[in-house]
């Protein structure tokens, strides 16, 4: 089973976590002015790369806090773990 | 030392790719091979199927082979029932055995809401001319005696929908049958040929870059299942898809004990017994995005717990092997089929956990869409623009595996 390093609790088993999908998806700044195409992008379209991907996780069976991670979707390796208010780390 | 038996004739050639084709189909799985076959059948034979690995070595070799058409909405009934009807004549059409076995499928209901949804779906199926019935717990026991219908379990079986014409087929044979038939009609099946780029000029597709050189194409059809997002990005096209590992497993060979197919959406296991005797079981998808073709152990653990509660007789069966395929799930659990903003580039993706059952149907419908340059009537509701217009075909309740 994969170990996921919670920023607050340290490495814990994957089964303690809940997946939250793509990170850094901001709510529209001016929703009422947004055309349908952009609403569709916001609601339904998410990045789906084969490679590093910034995503959200919640340590739902532990501290219950959300955090972000960059994970390689090919190998499942967690390349970085960081707090929600931090920018996505640059991964070389 | 005795001689080894003579090697059987190969079912298809391995030609060098030509410089140009009328149609290039990307992906040599069930959907790609079926698309090429139905294109060739209507006279479009200057066609290549490009496969980055070996033919039908991706999801086609990794699925649990279940075939059914008991979906809720008219749009889905159209395409899945079209497919089931093609399955019923496919062995004769291809002249190749596919071991299609119409042993029926039970979709179990475990709560009052499950029961209401199931009965609604049965009535919807009947209105669409699809065979379906509601059976209570005793009816489940009659159809599949090894199901535990005791009320004293966490998720008791309250009944099930039953589609008698549903069943399974031998996935490898299906692929080989399509490959052989397409090859005989003149289609080039090119293995070990990875598409690394899609070339366009003036908003129109002109060909593909591959690991074996550039191939010009009048039209390009994408049939790459879990990897479609990666291909579409090559022309700057975003799709409402996320790719996830979907796991399955088989037991050792057992005597025939399981006469039908049993699926449970609520506890997340679906089981049939293969022709040779293995119990074939599927799980739910792993929650996270992934392309690694392996999944999480705890998903299998949950799946086995569910299987044992439903089928106590499995307790002593040995697990033989597990694997994962990469499925591309869409927000409404329905596929995306049809045209793209790039002229002559066609899309067939988003089948999520249930693409196998559609193999002949989508082959036929997608081939017609490519040939005509406009959507076949069964493809029309599954256009990419439904995510903007809001005309979704929400099949989460009938998809049987949560996406």
Interface residues (C-beta under 8 A of the other chain):
Chain A: X1 X2 X14 X15 X18 X19 X21 X36 X37 X39 X40 X41 X43 X44 X45 X46 X48 X49 X50 X53 X55 X71 X73 X74 X75 X76
Chain B: X227 X229 X230 X233 X238 X239 X240 X241 X242 X243 X287 X288 X289 X290 X291 X292 X294 X296 X297 X298 X328 X331 X387 X388 X389
